[in-house]
Amino acid sequence: MNPGPVFKKTRFLKIWFRKIRKAYYSFIAFSGNAVLRPFFTKKKQDSETVRRILIVRVDRLGDLILSIPAIRAVRETFKEAEITLLVSPENHEIARGIPGINATMVFEKGLLSMTHSLKKSKFDLVLVLHPGFRLNFLSWLTGAKQRAGYATCGAGFFLTHGLPDDRDVRSRHEVESALEIAGLAGAVTENREVELNISPGDMKLAEDYISKNIKQNRFAVVHPGSRYRHIRWLPEGFAQVADYLVESGMDVIVLAGPGENALAGKVAEMMKHKPVILSGISLGKLSGLLSRASLFVGNSTGTMHLAAALKIPVVAIFGNNHPLDSYRSWGPWGKGNIVVKSDLSCRGCHPADCKSFDCMKAVKPADVIAAIRTMPGFRRK
């Protein structure tokens, strides 16, 4: 599929917009470091006096899950400190199952109301694991003496310890990037496992659902959706893989995230065998359900990372090789998981510019099925 002249013009404008934005951020960074940084930087604090720590991770589910090793590093280094995790409202349920934290807070859009709550906690150290001008500014507003994060969007001068955000050009897994931020405060760990606790209540809800909807001893969860179109594999591909799993003696749950009901229905319609379609489920109940699954097949999504954190065998489908979306940065973390990817690498590729999705189309159902057949413990009936 060759992009038309309208797309080429749009892509040209996007490229120049990114260049102008980068120059704007550089100007802000230069001005802030030259003029304002002395007002934002306090005397370095002894790590032994760190009693209250705030970890900020307010973006998506997968990002939060991949930050768990960094959170562990903070806990192991600051053993007596009280650690609070600031997360988005939709991830609050999952955040409570992360080991090593004392409390969770929900991020509010209004900085003034958020600042009032955070200042009362009198944090000594703030770690901002998600890059952004507003979050770096928020870290300064807390009044903490130590503030570590990405020196990005021109907002590095709000921090006492900043790391250049080069993730758009450097392929490095998000687990390692988060650990790098924690390392700025001296936090380290030898254990890089991603672990998550499930509440007994959520586990009971999941088991009730399984007893009512699953007939076989084994079941697989297939998730055809994703946040972005350019990382979403073809519905017909998922349908063929799901049929193969049914014919292998497994029940199949086709999972629909928010706004994905039509997509899940499309996959089910393309199948020869009728699957179970699941939508509108809470993250807690989903965690319990995934922990009982024999296999997860899906795109690069938070659900995929959730399955990997629960030690469920994962077959993840990747196409785009740009560092922003590459499996090298966002593949399932942990042993026993498999990434099925295309070798297509478009010159000058940027995820936001893609219109043809050739890299996803290059992944064939036979490739995914071949990966499933190599999974430890997988067998056909």
C-alpha positions in Angstrom: 0.0 0.0 0.0 1.6 3.3 -1.1 0.7 6.4 0.8 -1.1 9.1 -1.3 0.0 12.7 -1.7 -2.3 13.9 1.1 -0.6 11.5 3.6 2.9 12.6 2.4 2.0 16.2 3.0 0.6 15.5 6.4 3.7 13.5 7.3 5.9 16.3 6.2 4.0 18.7 8.5 4.2 16.3 11.4 7.9 16.0 11.1 8.4 19.7 11.1 6.0 20.1 14.0 8.2 17.7 16.0 11.3 19.6 15.1 9.8 22.9 16.2 8.5 21.4 19.5 12.0 20.0 20.2 13.5 23.4 19.6 10.9 25.0 21.9 11.7 22.5 24.7 15.4 23.2 24.2 14.9 26.9 24.6 12.8 26.4 27.8 15.5 24.0 29.2 18.3 26.5 28.4 16.4 29.4 30.0 15.4 27.4 33.1 18.9 26.0 33.7 20.5 29.4 33.3 18.1 31.5 35.2 15.7 29.5 37.4 17.5 26.4 38.4 19.2 27.9 41.5 15.8 28.7 42.9 14.5 25.1 42.4 17.6 23.3 43.7 18.0 22.7 47.4 20.9 21.3 49.4 21.3 17.6 48.8 19.7 15.5 51.5 21.4 12.6 53.2 19.6 9.3 52.2 19.4 8.3 55.9 17.0 11.2 56.5 14.6 10.1 53.8 11.5 9.2 55.6 8.7 9.8 53.1 8.9 9.0 49.4 6.5 9.7 46.6 6.7 7.7 43.4 4.8 9.2 40.4 3.5 6.9 37.7 0.3 8.3 36.3 0.3 7.0 32.7 -1.0 3.7 31.4 -1.4 0.2 33.0 1.6 -1.4 31.2 3.9 1.5 32.3 2.8 1.1 35.9 3.4 -2.7 35.9 6.9 -2.3 34.3 7.8 0.1 37.1 7.4 -2.6 39.8 11.1 -3.5 39.9 12.0 0.2 40.3 9.5 0.4 43.2 11.1 -2.7 44.7 14.5 -1.0 44.4 13.2 2.0 46.4 11.8 -0.3 49.1 14.9 -2.4 49.5 17.1 0.8 49.6 15.0 2.9 51.9 13.8 0.1 54.2 12.2 2.3 56.9 10.7 4.9 54.6 7.0 5.4 54.0 6.4 5.0 50.2 3.3 6.5 48.5 2.5 5.7 44.9 0.7 8.3 42.8 -1.3 6.7 39.9 -4.1 7.4 37.5 -7.7 6.8 38.6 -8.1 3.8 36.3 -5.0 2.1 37.7 -5.7 2.6 41.3 -7.2 -0.8 41.8 -4.1 -2.6 40.4 -1.7 -0.2 42.3 -2.9 -1.5 45.6 -1.6 -5.0 44.7 2.0 -3.8 44.2 4.3 -5.1 46.9 6.4 -2.7 48.9 4.2 0.4 49.1 2.5 1.9 52.1 -0.2 4.0 50.4 -1.6 5.0 47.1 -3.0 8.3 45.8 -5.0 9.1 42.8 -3.7 11.8 40.4 -6.1 14.6 40.0 -6.0 16.9 36.9 -6.0 20.1 38.9 -2.5 20.9 40.1 -3.6 23.2 42.9 -5.8 20.6 44.6 -3.1 17.9 44.0 -0.4 20.2 45.4 -2.3 20.9 48.6 -2.6 17.1 49.3 1.0 16.4 48.5 2.5 19.2 50.5 0.7 18.0 53.6 2.6 14.7 53.3 6.0 16.4 53.6 7.8 14.1 51.2 11.6 14.0 51.3 12.1 12.4 47.9 10.0 12.3 44.8 10.6 10.0 41.9 8.8 10.9 38.6 8.9 7.7 36.5 6.7 9.3 33.7 8.3 12.1 31.7 6.4 15.4 31.4 6.7 19.1 32.1 3.6 19.2 34.4 4.8 16.2 36.5 8.3 17.6 37.0 6.6 20.9 38.1 4.4 19.0 40.5 7.5 17.3 42.0 8.9 20.8 42.8 5.5 21.9 44.2 5.6 19.1 46.8 8.5 20.8 48.5 10.6 17.7 48.5 14.4 18.3 48.8 15.2 15.5 46.3 13.4 15.2 43.0 14.5 12.7 40.4 13.1 12.1 36.9 13.5 12.7 33.2 14.9 16.1 32.2 12.3 16.3 29.4 10.1 18.9 27.8 12.5 21.6 29.0 11.5 20.8 32.6 14.7 19.4 33.9 15.4 22.5 36.1 12.6 21.4 38.4 14.6 18.4 39.4 17.6 17.9 41.6 18.5 14.7 39.7 17.6 14.6 36.0 18.1 11.9 33.3 18.0 12.8 29.6 14.9 11.2 28.0 16.3 9.6 24.9 13.8 6.7 24.7 12.6 7.8 21.2 16.1 7.0 19.8 17.4 4.3 22.2 15.9 0.9 22.5 15.9 0.1 26.1 13.2 -1.8 28.0 10.9 0.3 30.2 11.8 -1.8 33.2 15.4 -0.8 32.8 14.4 2.9 32.2 12.4 3.0 35.4 15.3 1.4 37.3 17.6 4.0 35.9 15.4 6.8 37.4 15.3 5.0 40.8 19.1 4.7 40.5 19.4 8.5 40.5 18.3 8.4 44.2 20.6 5.5 44.9 17.9 2.9 44.8 19.1 -0.5 43.5 17.9 -4.1 43.5 19.1 -7.5 42.3 15.6 -8.7 41.8 14.1 -7.5 38.5 11.0 -9.7 38.6 7.6 -8.1 38.1 5.2 -9.3 40.9 1.6 -8.4 41.6 -0.8 -9.4 44.4 -4.5 -10.3 43.8 -7.0 -9.6 46.5 -9.1 -12.6 47.7 -12.3 -10.8 46.7 -11.1 -10.3 43.1 -9.9 -13.9 43.0 -13.3 -15.2 44.2 -15.1 -13.1 41.5 -12.8 -14.5 38.8 -13.3 -18.1 40.0 -17.0 -17.7 39.9 -16.9 -16.4 36.3 -14.6 -19.3 35.3 -17.0 -21.9 36.8 -19.9 -20.5 34.9 -18.3 -19.9 31.5 -15.4 -22.2 31.1 -16.0 -25.9 30.3 -12.5 -27.2 29.6 -9.7 -27.6 32.1 -7.6 -25.1 30.1 -8.5 -21.7 28.7 -6.7 -19.0 26.7 -7.3 -15.3 26.8 -7.1 -13.6 23.4 -7.0 -9.8 23.3 -7.2 -8.3 19.8 -7.4 -4.7 20.9 -4.9 -2.0 21.7 -4.7 1.7 22.4 -3.3 2.6 19.0 -4.2 1.2 15.5 -0.6 0.9 14.4 0.2 -1.8 17.0 -3.0 -3.8 16.4 -2.8 -7.1 14.6 -5.5 -8.1 12.1 -8.8 -9.4 13.4 -8.7 -12.3 10.9 -5.3 -13.3 12.3 -6.7 -13.5 15.9 -9.7 -15.5 14.6 -7.5 -18.1 13.0 -5.3 -18.4 16.1 -8.3 -18.6 18.4 -9.8 -21.4 16.3 -6.5 -23.3 16.5 -6.6 -23.0 20.3 -10.1 -24.3 20.5 -9.2 -27.2 18.2 -6.3 -27.9 20.6 -8.7 -28.5 23.4 -8.8 -25.1 25.1 -11.7 -22.7 25.7 -11.0 -19.2 24.4 -12.0 -15.9 26.0 -11.9 -13.0 23.5 -11.3 -10.0 25.7 -12.7 -6.5 24.9 -11.2 -3.5 26.6 -13.0 -0.1 26.7 -14.4 0.7 23.3 -13.4 -2.7 21.8 -16.7 -4.5 21.9 -17.1 -4.2 18.1 -13.6 -5.5 17.5 -14.1 -8.5 19.8 -17.4 -9.2 18.1 -15.7 -9.1 14.7 -13.1 -11.6 15.7 -15.8 -13.9 17.1 -17.8 -13.7 13.8 -14.7 -14.7 11.8 -14.2 -17.8 14.0 -15.4 -21.3 13.2 -15.9 -22.0 16.9 -17.9 -19.9 19.3 -15.7 -18.2 21.9 -16.6 -16.5 25.2 -16.6 -12.7 24.8 -15.7 -10.8 27.9 -16.1 -7.0 28.3 -16.7 -4.4 31.0 -14.5 -6.3 33.6 -12.6 -4.5 36.4 -8.8 -4.7 36.4 -8.9 -6.6 39.7 -11.3 -9.3 38.4 -9.3 -9.4 35.2 -6.1 -10.1 37.2 -7.8 -13.0 38.9 -9.0 -14.4 35.6 -5.6 -14.1 33.9 -3.9 -15.8 36.8 -6.0 -18.9 36.0 -5.4 -18.8 32.3 -3.1 -21.2 30.5 -2.1 -18.8 27.8 -2.4 -15.1 26.7 -2.2 -14.0 23.1 -2.4 -10.3 22.2 -0.9 -7.0 21.1 1.4 -4.7 23.0 -1.1 -3.6 25.7 -1.4 -3.2 29.4 -3.3 -6.4 29.6 -0.4 -8.2 28.0 2.0 -6.8 30.7 -0.6 -7.8 33.4 -0.6 -11.4 32.1 3.2 -11.5 32.1 3.3 -10.1 35.7 1.0 -12.9 36.8 3.5 -15.4 35.3 1.0 -16.5 32.5 2.7 -17.7 29.3 2.4 -14.8 26.8 2.6 -14.7 23.1 2.9 -11.0 22.2 2.6 -9.7 18.6 4.7 -6.7 17.6 5.3 -5.0 14.2 6.6 -1.5 14.6 10.4 -1.4 15.2 10.6 2.3 16.2 12.0 2.6 19.8 8.7 4.2 20.9 6.9 0.9 20.2 9.6 -1.7 19.7 9.4 -5.1 21.5 12.9 -4.2 22.8 11.2 -1.4 24.9 7.8 -2.9 25.5 8.0 -6.7 25.1 6.6 -8.9 27.9 9.0 -9.0 30.8 10.0 -12.3 32.3 11.0 -15.8 31.2 8.9 -18.1 29.1 7.2 -15.4 27.0 7.5 -15.2 23.2 7.4 -12.1 20.9 6.2 -12.7 17.4 7.4 -9.8 15.2 7.9 -8.8 11.7 11.3 -7.9 10.3 9.9 -5.0 8.3 11.7 -1.7 9.2 10.4 1.3 7.2 12.9 4.1 6.7 12.2 7.1 8.8 9.4 5.2 10.6 7.5 7.1 13.3 4.4 5.5 14.9 2.3 8.6 14.6 2.9 8.8 10.8 1.9 5.2 9.9 -1.1 4.7 7.6 -0.4 1.4 5.9 0.4 -0.9 8.9 2.5 -3.1 6.7 4.6 -4.3 9.7 1.6 -5.7 11.4 0.3 -7.3 8.2 3.6 -9.0 7.8 2.9 -11.2 10.8 1.0 -14.3 9.7 -1.3 -16.6 11.7 1.1 -19.4 11.0 3.9 -17.4 12.8 1.8 -17.0 15.9 0.6 -20.6 15.9 4.2 -21.8 15.5 5.1 -19.7 18.6 2.2 -21.2 20.6 3.3 -24.7 19.8 6.8 -24.0 21.3 5.3 -22.8 24.6 6.3 -24.9 27.6 3.4 -27.2 28.6 1.3 -26.5 25.5 -0.3 -29.6 24.0 -3.0 -30.5 21.6 -5.8 -32.7 22.7 
